Every structure is written in structure tokens, then in C-alpha cells.
Amino acid sequence: MMYENNILPKYGHLDPQKWRENRYWNEEIDNLFKSHFPIFDYLFKKYGSNHMKPGDMKPFMMADEFENIWMTAGLVCPELGVRDIAICFSTAMMTQTDEVNNDKHLKAFFVEFIEAFARCCDRISIAPILDLEVIIIVEIILLEW
């Protein structure tokens, strides 16, 4: 009851699953990440794994390392601030059952890193996909006029 009346009306548009279904899980994005896999693998290995301890089996990336990618590239701007990067990182993480006694919710593995990267790119993009189509149509009309 409290969720439906208070939280959902204000924050329902931030549903991470809807974003995945509408913007992330499609053939174009899949092909893009497959064709540029070596670049993303390099970024993950270069900027991630600084917090690994002996005995950690899989490489991972923490939020500060992910933020460092965007800071180093000079892509932090009004459209994509440090806070937005942290939100993209957090919403890309898989839900964990025990966040008190376990730190897996702070560690992004490669799949989560890719999704967080896509979320940041979506935030910083010039226009959403549908708006971009409208812009192109308007430009065509103006050129003909």
C-alpha cells in the first residue's frame, strides 16, 4: 500500500528493468558490444581490479574505478555528473540477498560493467531514439524548404 501510493508515483519511471527491456536488450546494442569487446575488456582490466585481494577469483570493478574512467576521459559534464555515474553503476548491479554481511553489491563484474557503461552512454546521449527520428525528419523538411 505504501509502495503503490508514495514510492511508485514518484520513482516508478526509474525502474531499471524497464530500461533494460526498452533500451538495452536489443540487437543493435548487442552487436555494438560484441564488435567492440576488446575495448571494453581493456577498460575493465585497466581501470578495474585495483581493490582485488588475494583469493578473489573473478576480476571486478568498484564504483570509484568506474567513475575514474569517465573522469579520465573528460566526459563528466552537466548531462552526466559524478552523481549520475554512481546511479548508473548502482542500477546496473544485480540484486544481492545479503548486503550487510557480503560486499558483492559493491563489486561490478564484467556483465554489470557493460550495463553500467551503457546506462552512462544513454544518459549522455544527445537525444533518445524516438526524439532523434523526429529531429531527422524536421531537418529533412527544413532542407527541402
Phi, psi and omega per residue, in radians:
M1 nan -0.861 3.136
M2 -1.118 -0.690 3.135
Y3 -1.082 -0.850 -3.108
E4 -1.148 -0.632 -3.052
N5 -1.491 -0.594 -2.991
N6 -1.969 -0.778 -3.020
I7 -1.502 -0.858 -3.073
L8 -1.012 -0.756 3.134
P9 -1.100 -0.563 -3.088
K10 -1.552 -0.608 -3.017
Y11 -2.126 0.170 -3.126
G12 -1.109 -0.512 3.141
H13 -1.254 -0.200 -3.134
L14 -1.651 0.289 -3.106
D15 -1.072 2.004 -3.095
P16 -1.122 -0.499 -3.126
Q17 -1.230 -0.663 3.103
K18 -1.087 -0.716 3.114
W19 -1.080 -0.759 3.134
R20 -1.041 -0.802 -3.082
E21 -1.206 -0.657 -3.049
N22 -1.554 -0.595 -2.982
R23 -2.054 -0.425 -2.948
Y24 -1.870 -0.752 -3.098
W25 -1.542 1.347 3.049
N26 -2.522 2.910 -3.013
E27 -1.154 -0.650 -3.132
E28 -1.061 -0.832 -3.128
I29 -1.163 -0.717 3.127
D30 -1.059 -0.797 3.121
N31 -1.124 -0.657 3.124
L32 -1.090 -0.836 -3.124
F33 -1.200 -0.609 3.103
K34 -1.169 -0.729 -3.093
S35 -1.272 -0.441 3.141
H36 -1.916 0.385 -3.100
F37 -0.944 -0.777 -3.123
P38 -1.033 -0.602 3.125
I39 -1.174 -0.813 -3.141
F40 -1.176 -0.633 3.088
D41 -1.113 -0.733 3.103
Y42 -1.089 -0.819 3.128
L43 -1.043 -0.759 -3.115
F44 -1.112 -0.738 -3.117
K45 -1.305 -0.632 -3.100
K46 -1.273 -0.818 -3.045
Y47 -1.622 -0.372 -3.122
G48 -1.645 -3.120 3.042
S49 1.183 0.247 3.081
N50 -1.288 -0.382 -3.112
H51 -1.744 0.183 -3.123
M52 -1.210 2.493 3.097
K53 -1.945 2.779 3.056
P54 -1.028 2.301 -3.116
G55 1.787 -0.278 3.049
D56 -1.191 2.217 -3.017
M57 -1.452 -0.817 -3.069
K58 -1.886 2.471 3.055
P59 -1.175 2.593 3.141
F60 -2.527 2.962 3.126
M61 -2.236 2.395 3.086
M62 -1.685 2.932 -3.075
A63 -1.062 -0.701 -3.124
D64 -1.166 -0.576 3.089
E65 -1.219 -0.694 3.109
F66 -1.128 -0.730 3.106
E67 -1.107 -0.609 -3.130
N68 -1.093 -0.578 3.091
I69 -1.021 -0.840 -3.071
W70 -1.256 -0.618 3.116
M71 -1.188 -0.771 -3.131
T72 -1.101 -0.677 -3.134
A73 -1.342 -0.158 -3.132
G74 1.254 0.509 -3.092
L75 -1.739 0.105 3.063
V76 -1.386 2.106 -3.034
C77 -2.595 -3.127 3.117
P78 -1.022 -0.571 3.135
E79 -1.322 -0.440 -3.117
L80 -2.436 1.564 3.122
G81 -1.545 3.089 3.140
V82 -1.064 -0.664 3.113
R83 -1.113 -0.722 3.119
D84 -1.111 -0.674 3.117
I85 -1.092 -0.753 3.127
A86 -1.123 -0.674 3.118
I87 -1.167 -0.748 3.101
C88 -1.056 -0.738 3.131
F89 -1.104 -0.800 -3.092
S90 -1.179 -0.707 -3.107
T91 -1.285 -0.306 3.103
A92 -1.430 -0.253 -3.079
M93 -1.302 2.509 3.051
M94 -1.251 2.592 3.100
T95 -1.165 2.363 3.128
Q96 -1.964 2.536 -3.090
T97 -1.353 -0.543 -3.070
D98 -2.299 1.635 -3.134
E99 -1.545 -0.146 -3.128
V100 -1.455 -0.850 -3.063
N101 -1.708 0.009 -3.066
N102 -2.364 2.550 -3.119
D103 -1.890 0.332 -3.139
K104 -1.114 -0.461 -3.127
H105 -1.239 -0.164 3.111
L106 -1.760 -0.174 -3.054
K107 -1.879 2.094 3.084
A108 -1.668 2.136 3.013
F109 -1.476 3.127 -2.964
F110 -0.996 -0.751 -3.119
V111 -1.094 -0.716 3.126
E112 -1.240 -0.611 3.072
F113 -1.058 -0.769 3.136
I114 -1.064 -0.773 -3.142
E115 -1.152 -0.729 3.117
A116 -1.081 -0.695 3.105
F117 -1.094 -0.760 3.127
A118 -1.114 -0.684 3.116
R119 -1.104 -0.729 3.107
C120 -1.134 -0.730 3.110
C121 -1.101 -0.660 3.107
D122 -1.148 -0.664 3.121
R123 -1.151 -0.688 -3.030
I124 -1.536 -0.140 -3.075
S125 -1.089 2.706 -3.062
I126 -1.119 -0.820 -3.106
A127 -2.652 2.635 3.028
P128 -1.081 2.830 -3.056
I129 -0.964 -0.842 -3.101
L130 -1.146 -0.708 3.129
D131 -1.155 -0.596 3.124
L132 -1.105 -0.680 3.080
E133 -1.088 -0.718 3.127
V134 -1.133 -0.714 3.135
I135 -1.088 -0.746 3.133
I136 -1.102 -0.750 3.118
I137 -1.080 -0.758 3.128
V138 -1.108 -0.728 3.115
E139 -1.101 -0.701 3.110
I140 -1.096 -0.761 3.129
I141 -1.095 -0.761 -3.130
L142 -1.151 -0.660 3.121
L143 -1.146 -0.637 3.122
E144 -1.279 -0.476 -3.093
W145 -1.357 nan nan
